[in-house]
Amino acid sequence: MLPSQPLLHAAVFVLTVLQALASDTFIAAVYEHAVILPDATNEPVSPDDALALMNKNMDVLEGAIKEAAQQGAHIIVTPEDGIYGWRFTRETIYPYLEDIPDPAVNWVPCTDPTRFAPAPVQERLSCMARSNSIYVVANIGDKKPCNASDPSCPSDGRYQYNTDVVFDPEGKLVARYHKYNLFRRETQFNYPKEPEAVTFETPFGKFGIFTCFDILFREPAVVLVSELQVDSVLFPTAWMNVLPFLTAVEFHSAWAMGMGVNLLSANTHNINLAMTGDGLFTPEGPLAYHYDSRTEEGSLLLAELSARPRLSPTYPPAVNWSSYATSIKKFPEGNDTFSGAVRRDIFTFSELRCKAGNYTVCQGDLCCHLVYQMSNKSKDEVYVLGAFDGLHGSLIKYHWQICTLLKCQSTDRNTCGQPVETAQTKFEMFSLSGTFGTNYVFPEVLYSGIELAPGEFEVLRDGRLKSKHGTSKPLLTATLFGRLYEKDLPHPLRTSQ
């Protein structure tokens, strides 16, 4: 006699849990999705038309989820805006939103779709998770009614939130997160009144979740890692790459190393908006990443990660990020310094005029020190050591301290800090350090062609970012990002204006 479908599903789920419990690792997947966008319009579409567009994207995501599950993945992360895109006003996004309940209600939309208001997107995501016995992470929109008794209630009588949801392998809603740090163009959404620190337990570690721009701020990112001690962070994002520093793969890899956690980063893919770059990043560096600025295709990545990286024998030791730099007494500051802009940030630069040397550049409270030797310096290339200590950003300002070894766009020093993707010069060695006023520092090395350098550099306990040997490829940047969260300006109003 064949087992019934519910009994068969339960058996598969139990087997999946037991397999996860039997191992200190898990298989994670992220999918970089080329989102099918709605037509631009100033008028809201019908709910049926909105659902039709979302189903087209979910068709693609479902294929990636099935493939990931077939390859043994326990969890898959899909991107921010991955189900409906981003071409919206507050009014035109409304037909795409659903009322997402608190996970405490213990709800499986796949088997009980009518328990709450119509929720076809949540139902389908739940069924994807359930039918494939995999955790599914997705980004959708939440709507919550409000009235005049709430002084913060918007004039249209509702809150609208950029929202992440997580469904477990049974299809149950286990996490809901409202994005707290909205990017400047997200006027269709409201800020939550308070930051949310969302975590949930799995057989393969404790997870936290936040969205895109959130990664740059103390709340929720530092709270989840430093205070709530999550093992892995789920990170749906729609990251627009900004050279020379803030490409998705370089900064997200650096953040995972600096914070000492796994980061499961799923990006949207749109080369016209310079959106690409996802990866599975660990405290030791990237296990898998993808960066494609040429084609319009999505990409699925899988890798086996440590379930509890802090317990791993290879977990990096604690770093005192200012120890070495503050001990230096004999590095004179370069006399030939000049100012240059990296976007709107004014750096202090010093040109590396020799094939080898020691340099110091200071700005504000930060002094950056570099020891280096080039192996094949191109006559057509200029490198600089740069320092920045100040506020960055427009609507939401946040405080960076940055030390960087940087290739300029051309031999004209006025181009130092402008985007550049290729280089010819390799280095025999480099050692970069700074007098950082924080222990939240993120190390990154970027090679020509927007390639990471896993295994080719190390961070010493005294705060030096040091090459292990000569660079295998020409160098674009070697950078230490410090974040002084306590110097950030206040968070903007909790509700959109």
C-alpha positions as CSV (number, residue, x, y, z in Angstrom):
1,M,0.0,0.0,0.0
2,L,1.4,3.4,-1.0
3,P,1.6,6.1,1.7
4,S,-0.7,9.0,1.5
5,Q,0.6,12.3,0.2
6,P,0.5,14.1,3.6
7,L,2.3,11.2,5.2
8,L,4.9,11.1,2.4
9,H,5.5,14.9,2.8
10,A,5.9,14.5,6.6
11,A,8.4,11.7,6.1
12,V,10.5,13.8,3.7
13,F,10.4,16.8,6.0
14,V,11.5,14.7,9.0
15,L,14.3,13.2,6.9
16,T,15.4,16.6,5.9
17,V,15.5,17.8,9.5
18,L,17.5,14.7,10.6
19,Q,20.0,15.2,7.9
20,A,20.5,18.8,8.9
21,L,20.9,17.9,12.6
22,A,23.5,15.3,11.7
23,S,25.8,17.8,10.2
24,D,27.6,21.0,11.3
25,T,27.1,22.4,7.8
26,F,24.2,23.2,5.5
27,I,23.8,23.9,1.8
28,A,22.7,27.4,1.0
29,A,21.5,28.9,-2.3
30,V,21.0,32.4,-3.6
31,Y,19.4,33.4,-6.9
32,E,20.2,36.5,-8.8
33,H,17.0,37.3,-10.7
34,A,16.5,39.3,-13.9
35,V,13.2,40.8,-12.8
36,I,10.3,41.1,-15.2
37,L,9.2,44.7,-14.7
38,P,5.7,46.2,-15.1
39,D,5.0,48.8,-17.6
40,A,5.5,52.3,-16.4
41,T,2.2,53.9,-15.4
42,N,0.8,56.7,-13.3
43,E,-2.4,54.8,-12.6
44,P,-2.7,51.6,-10.5
45,V,-3.3,48.4,-12.4
46,S,-6.0,46.0,-11.5
47,P,-5.3,43.3,-8.8
48,D,-5.5,40.7,-11.5
49,D,-3.0,42.4,-13.7
50,A,-0.6,42.9,-10.7
51,L,-0.9,39.2,-9.8
52,A,-0.3,38.2,-13.4
53,L,3.0,40.1,-13.4
54,M,4.0,38.7,-10.1
55,N,3.2,35.1,-11.3
56,K,5.6,35.6,-14.2
57,N,8.4,36.4,-11.8
58,M,7.4,33.6,-9.4
59,D,7.5,31.2,-12.3
60,V,11.2,32.0,-12.7
61,L,11.8,31.9,-9.0
62,E,10.0,28.5,-8.7
63,G,12.3,27.0,-11.3
64,A,15.4,28.2,-9.3
65,I,13.9,26.9,-6.1
66,K,13.3,23.5,-7.5
67,E,16.8,23.3,-9.0
68,A,18.3,24.4,-5.7
69,A,16.3,21.7,-3.8
70,Q,17.3,19.0,-6.2
71,Q,20.9,19.9,-5.6
72,G,20.4,19.5,-1.8
73,A,20.0,23.1,-0.7
74,H,18.3,23.6,2.7
75,I,17.6,27.3,2.2
76,I,17.4,29.7,-0.8
77,V,17.3,33.5,-0.8
78,T,15.7,35.5,-3.6
79,P,16.3,39.2,-4.3
80,E,14.7,42.4,-3.1
81,D,12.0,43.6,-5.6
82,G,12.3,40.1,-7.2
83,I,8.5,39.6,-7.5
84,Y,7.3,42.9,-8.9
85,G,10.2,45.3,-9.5
86,W,10.6,48.9,-8.5
87,R,8.8,51.2,-11.0
88,F,6.2,52.5,-8.6
89,T,4.6,55.4,-6.8
90,R,2.9,54.9,-3.5
91,E,-0.4,54.6,-5.3
92,T,0.7,52.3,-8.2
93,I,2.3,49.7,-5.9
94,Y,-0.8,49.2,-3.8
95,P,-2.3,46.4,-6.0
96,Y,0.9,44.4,-5.5
97,L,0.7,44.4,-1.7
98,E,-0.7,41.8,0.7
99,D,-1.4,41.9,4.4
100,I,1.3,39.8,5.9
101,P,0.5,38.6,9.5
102,D,2.9,38.2,12.4
103,P,4.5,34.8,12.1
104,A,3.3,34.1,15.7
105,V,-0.1,33.1,14.1
106,N,1.4,29.8,13.1
107,W,0.2,29.9,9.5
108,V,0.8,27.7,6.5
109,P,-0.7,29.6,3.6
110,C,-0.3,26.6,1.2
111,T,-2.8,24.5,3.2
112,D,-4.9,27.3,4.7
113,P,-5.0,30.1,2.1
114,T,-8.3,31.7,3.2
115,R,-7.4,32.1,6.9
116,F,-6.5,35.7,6.4
117,A,-7.2,38.3,3.7
118,P,-6.5,37.1,0.1
119,A,-2.8,36.3,-0.1
120,P,-2.1,34.5,-3.4
121,V,1.6,35.5,-3.4
122,Q,2.2,34.2,0.2
123,E,0.2,31.0,-0.7
124,R,2.4,30.3,-3.7
125,L,5.7,31.0,-1.9
126,S,4.5,28.7,0.9
127,C,3.7,26.0,-1.6
128,M,7.1,26.4,-3.2
129,A,8.8,25.8,0.2
130,R,6.5,22.9,1.1
131,S,6.6,21.0,-2.2
132,N,10.4,21.3,-2.3
133,S,11.1,20.8,1.5
134,I,13.3,23.9,1.6
135,Y,13.3,27.3,3.4
136,V,12.3,30.0,0.9
137,V,13.2,33.7,1.5
138,A,11.5,36.3,-0.6
139,N,10.8,40.0,-0.7
140,I,7.2,41.3,-1.1
141,G,5.1,44.3,0.0
142,D,3.1,44.4,3.2
143,K,0.0,46.7,3.8
144,K,-1.4,47.6,7.2
145,P,-4.5,49.8,7.7
146,C,-4.5,52.6,10.2
147,N,-6.8,55.5,11.2
148,A,-6.9,59.0,12.7
149,S,-6.3,57.7,16.2
150,D,-2.7,57.0,15.1
151,P,-1.0,60.4,14.7
152,S,1.5,58.9,12.2
153,C,-1.1,57.3,10.0
154,P,-0.5,58.4,6.3
155,S,-3.3,60.4,4.7
156,D,-4.4,57.3,2.6
157,G,-5.1,55.3,5.7
158,R,-2.5,52.6,5.4
159,Y,1.2,51.8,6.0
160,Q,3.1,50.2,3.2
161,Y,6.3,48.3,4.0
162,N,9.2,46.8,2.0
163,T,9.0,43.3,3.5
164,D,11.0,40.1,3.6
165,V,9.2,36.8,4.4
166,V,10.6,33.3,5.2
167,F,8.7,30.0,4.8
168,D,10.1,26.8,6.3
169,P,10.1,23.4,4.6
170,E,6.5,22.8,5.7
171,G,5.4,26.1,4.2
172,K,4.9,27.8,7.5
173,L,5.6,31.6,7.7
174,V,8.4,31.8,10.2
175,A,9.8,35.3,9.7
176,R,8.6,38.7,8.6
177,Y,10.9,41.8,8.4
178,H,10.0,45.4,7.5
179,K,12.9,47.3,6.0
180,Y,14.0,50.0,8.3
181,N,16.6,52.0,6.2
182,L,14.8,52.9,3.0
183,F,16.9,54.0,0.1
184,R,16.2,57.5,-1.2
185,R,14.0,56.4,-4.1
186,E,11.7,54.1,-2.1
187,T,8.9,56.8,-1.6
188,Q,6.3,54.1,-2.1
189,F,7.0,52.6,1.3
190,N,6.9,53.8,5.0
191,Y,9.5,53.5,7.6
192,P,8.6,51.2,10.4
193,K,8.1,53.1,13.6
194,E,10.8,51.1,15.3
195,P,13.7,49.0,14.0
196,E,13.0,45.2,13.9
197,A,15.5,42.6,14.9
198,V,14.1,39.5,13.3
199,T,15.7,36.1,14.0
200,F,14.6,32.5,13.8
201,E,16.1,29.1,14.7
202,T,16.7,26.3,12.3
203,P,18.4,22.9,12.7
204,F,21.4,24.5,11.0
205,G,21.9,27.6,13.1
206,K,20.3,30.9,14.1
207,F,19.4,33.2,11.3
208,G,18.7,36.9,11.0
209,I,17.3,38.9,8.1
210,F,17.4,42.4,6.7
211,T,17.2,44.1,3.4
212,C,19.8,45.9,1.1
213,F,20.5,49.4,2.5
214,D,20.0,48.1,6.1
215,I,23.5,46.5,5.9
216,L,25.1,49.9,6.3
217,F,23.6,50.7,9.7
218,R,23.7,49.6,13.3
219,E,20.0,48.9,13.4
220,P,19.3,46.2,12.5
221,A,22.6,44.8,11.1
222,V,25.0,45.2,14.1
223,V,22.2,44.4,16.6
224,L,21.6,41.0,14.9
225,V,25.2,40.0,14.8
226,S,26.8,41.5,17.9
227,E,23.9,41.4,20.3
228,L,21.7,38.6,19.1
229,Q,24.6,36.5,17.9
230,V,23.0,35.1,14.7
231,D,25.1,32.6,12.8
232,S,23.9,33.6,9.3
233,V,22.2,36.6,7.7
234,L,19.7,36.4,4.9
235,F,20.1,39.4,2.6
236,P,17.6,40.1,-0.2
237,T,19.0,43.2,-2.1
238,A,18.7,45.3,-5.1
239,W,22.3,46.7,-5.1
240,M,23.4,49.3,-7.6
241,N,27.1,48.9,-8.0
242,V,29.3,51.9,-7.3
243,L,33.0,51.7,-8.1
244,P,35.6,52.0,-6.8
245,F,34.3,50.6,-3.5
246,L,30.7,49.7,-3.2
247,T,30.2,46.9,-5.8
248,A,27.9,44.3,-4.4
249,V,30.4,41.4,-4.2
250,E,33.3,43.4,-2.7
251,F,31.4,45.1,0.0
252,H,29.1,42.2,1.0
253,S,32.1,39.9,1.2
254,A,34.0,42.5,3.3
255,W,31.0,42.9,5.6
256,A,30.7,39.1,6.2
257,M,34.5,39.0,7.1
258,G,34.3,42.1,9.3
259,M,31.2,41.0,11.2
260,G,32.2,37.3,11.4
261,V,29.0,35.7,10.0
262,N,27.7,34.0,6.9
263,L,25.9,36.4,4.5
264,L,23.5,34.9,2.0
265,S,23.2,37.7,-0.5
266,A,20.7,37.6,-3.4
267,N,20.7,40.5,-5.8
268,T,18.4,41.6,-8.6
269,H,19.9,41.6,-12.1
270,N,19.6,44.6,-14.3
271,I,22.6,45.7,-16.2
272,N,21.1,49.0,-17.3
273,L,21.0,50.0,-13.7
274,A,24.3,48.3,-12.9
275,M,22.6,45.8,-10.7
276,T,24.5,42.5,-10.4
277,G,26.5,40.6,-7.9
278,D,25.3,37.9,-5.4
279,G,27.2,35.5,-3.3
280,L,27.6,33.1,-0.3
281,F,30.0,34.9,1.9
282,T,31.7,33.7,5.2
283,P,34.0,35.0,7.9
284,E,36.9,33.5,5.9
285,G,35.8,35.0,2.6
286,P,33.5,34.1,-0.3
287,L,32.6,30.5,-1.0
288,A,30.7,31.4,-4.2
289,Y,29.9,34.6,-6.0
290,H,28.6,35.9,-9.3
291,Y,29.1,39.2,-11.1
292,D,27.9,39.6,-14.7
293,S,27.5,43.1,-16.2
294,R,27.2,41.8,-19.8
295,T,24.2,39.4,-20.1
296,E,20.6,39.6,-19.0
297,E,20.5,36.2,-17.4
298,G,19.8,35.2,-13.8
299,S,22.2,33.0,-11.8
300,L,21.8,30.3,-9.1
301,L,24.7,29.8,-6.7
302,L,25.0,27.0,-4.1
303,A,27.7,26.3,-1.4
304,E,28.1,24.4,1.8
305,L,28.5,26.7,4.8
306,S,29.4,26.2,8.4
307,A,26.1,26.1,10.4
308,R,27.7,27.8,13.4
309,P,30.8,29.6,12.1
310,R,31.9,31.0,15.6
311,L,32.5,27.4,16.7
312,S,34.6,26.6,13.6
313,P,38.3,26.0,14.2
314,T,39.0,28.3,11.2
315,Y,37.0,31.2,12.7
316,P,39.2,34.3,12.5
317,P,40.5,35.7,15.8
318,A,39.4,39.0,17.1
319,V,41.1,42.0,15.5
320,N,42.2,45.3,17.1
321,W,41.8,47.4,14.0
322,S,43.9,50.4,15.3
323,S,46.7,48.5,17.1
324,Y,49.4,48.5,14.5
325,A,48.7,51.9,12.9
326,T,48.6,53.7,16.3
327,S,52.0,52.1,17.2
328,I,53.8,53.6,14.2
329,K,56.0,56.6,15.1
330,K,58.3,56.9,12.1
331,F,56.0,57.0,9.1
332,P,56.1,60.6,8.0
333,E,52.9,61.9,6.3
334,G,53.4,62.6,2.6
335,N,54.0,66.2,1.6
336,D,52.5,65.8,-1.8
337,T,48.9,65.2,-0.8
338,F,45.9,66.3,-2.8
339,S,42.2,66.2,-2.6
340,G,40.0,64.0,-4.8
341,A,36.4,63.0,-4.9
342,V,34.9,59.5,-4.7
343,R,31.4,60.5,-5.7
344,R,30.6,63.2,-3.2
345,D,33.2,62.3,-0.6
346,I,36.4,64.3,-0.6
347,F,39.4,62.1,0.1
348,T,43.0,63.0,0.9
349,F,45.3,61.2,-1.5
350,S,49.0,60.7,-2.0
351,E,50.4,59.3,-5.2
352,L,52.6,56.2,-5.0
353,R,55.5,57.5,-7.2
354,C,57.9,54.7,-6.6
355,K,57.6,50.9,-7.2
356,A,58.0,50.4,-3.4
357,G,57.7,52.4,-0.3
358,N,56.1,53.4,3.0
359,Y,53.3,56.1,2.9
360,T,51.0,57.8,5.4
361,V,48.0,59.9,4.6
362,C,45.7,61.5,7.3
363,Q,42.3,63.1,7.3
364,G,40.4,64.1,10.4
365,D,41.1,61.5,13.2
366,L,42.2,58.9,10.7
367,C,45.7,58.2,9.5
368,C,46.2,55.4,6.9
369,H,49.5,53.6,6.5
370,L,50.7,51.6,3.5
371,V,53.8,49.5,2.9
372,Y,54.0,48.1,-0.6
373,Q,56.1,46.8,-3.5
374,M,54.8,46.6,-7.1
375,S,56.0,43.8,-9.4
376,N,55.3,45.3,-12.8
377,K,54.1,48.9,-12.6
378,S,52.5,50.1,-15.8
379,K,53.7,53.5,-17.0
380,D,50.1,54.3,-17.9
381,E,48.7,53.7,-14.4
382,V,48.7,55.8,-11.2
383,Y,48.0,54.4,-7.7
384,V,47.3,56.4,-4.6
385,L,46.9,55.9,-0.9
386,G,43.7,57.6,0.3
387,A,42.0,58.5,3.6
388,F,38.4,59.6,4.3
389,D,36.9,60.5,7.7
390,G,33.4,61.9,7.5
391,L,29.7,61.6,6.7
392,H,28.5,59.9,3.5
393,G,25.1,59.8,2.0
394,S,22.2,62.1,1.1
395,L,18.8,61.5,2.9
396,I,20.4,59.2,5.5
397,K,23.9,60.2,6.4
398,Y,26.4,57.7,8.0
399,H,30.0,58.0,9.1
400,W,32.8,56.3,7.3
401,Q,36.5,56.0,8.0
402,I,38.2,54.6,4.9
403,C,41.8,53.7,4.1
404,T,42.3,52.6,0.5
405,L,45.1,51.7,-2.0
406,L,43.4,52.7,-5.2
407,K,44.1,52.7,-8.9
408,C,43.2,56.0,-10.6
409,Q,41.1,56.0,-13.8
410,S,44.0,57.5,-15.8
411,T,47.4,59.2,-15.3
412,D,45.5,62.5,-14.7
413,R,45.3,62.7,-10.9
414,N,42.0,64.5,-11.2
415,T,40.5,61.1,-12.1
416,C,41.6,59.4,-8.8
417,G,38.4,58.1,-7.2
418,Q,36.4,57.8,-10.5
419,P,35.1,54.4,-11.5
420,V,37.6,52.0,-13.1
421,E,37.2,48.3,-13.9
422,T,40.6,47.2,-15.3
423,A,44.2,47.4,-14.3
424,Q,47.6,46.0,-15.4
425,T,49.8,46.5,-12.3
426,K,50.4,43.6,-9.9
427,F,51.9,43.9,-6.4
428,E,54.6,41.8,-4.8
429,M,53.2,42.8,-1.4
430,F,51.0,45.3,0.4
431,S,50.2,46.0,4.0
432,L,47.4,48.5,4.8
433,S,46.3,49.8,8.2
434,G,44.6,52.7,9.9
435,T,44.0,54.5,13.2
436,F,40.4,53.5,13.2
437,G,38.0,54.8,15.9
438,T,35.9,51.7,15.7
439,N,36.2,47.9,15.7
440,Y,33.6,47.6,12.9
441,V,36.0,47.5,10.0
442,F,35.4,45.7,6.7
443,P,38.4,44.5,4.6
444,E,38.3,44.0,0.9
445,V,40.6,43.5,-2.1
446,L,39.3,43.9,-5.7
447,Y,41.2,42.7,-8.8
448,S,40.9,43.8,-12.4
449,G,37.6,42.8,-14.0
450,I,35.7,43.1,-10.6
451,E,37.1,39.9,-9.2
452,L,37.6,39.1,-5.6
453,A,40.8,37.7,-4.1
454,P,39.8,34.9,-1.8
455,G,42.7,33.3,0.0
456,E,45.2,35.9,-1.3
457,F,45.1,38.3,1.7
458,E,44.8,38.1,5.4
459,V,43.8,40.4,8.3
460,L,46.4,40.3,11.1
461,R,45.2,40.6,14.7
462,D,46.9,44.0,14.9
463,G,44.6,45.4,12.2
464,R,46.8,45.1,9.1
465,L,45.2,44.1,5.7
466,K,48.2,42.2,4.3
467,S,48.8,40.3,1.0
468,K,49.9,36.7,1.6
469,H,52.0,36.7,-1.5
470,G,52.2,38.6,-4.8
471,T,48.8,39.4,-6.3
472,S,47.8,36.9,-8.9
473,K,46.0,39.6,-10.9
474,P,46.3,43.3,-11.4
475,L,44.9,45.3,-8.4
476,L,42.1,47.8,-8.5
477,T,41.7,48.5,-4.8
478,A,42.7,47.2,-1.3
479,T,40.4,48.9,1.2
480,L,39.5,49.0,4.9
481,F,36.0,50.4,5.6
482,G,35.4,51.6,9.2
483,R,31.9,52.4,10.4
484,L,31.5,54.8,13.3
485,Y,27.9,54.2,14.0
486,E,27.8,56.5,17.0
487,K,28.6,59.5,14.8
488,D,25.7,58.9,12.4
489,L,23.0,61.5,12.1
490,P,19.5,60.6,13.5
491,H,17.3,58.2,11.4
492,P,14.8,60.2,9.3
493,L,11.1,60.4,10.2
494,R,9.5,57.0,10.6
495,T,6.8,57.7,8.1
496,S,7.3,58.8,4.5
497,Q,6.3,62.3,3.7
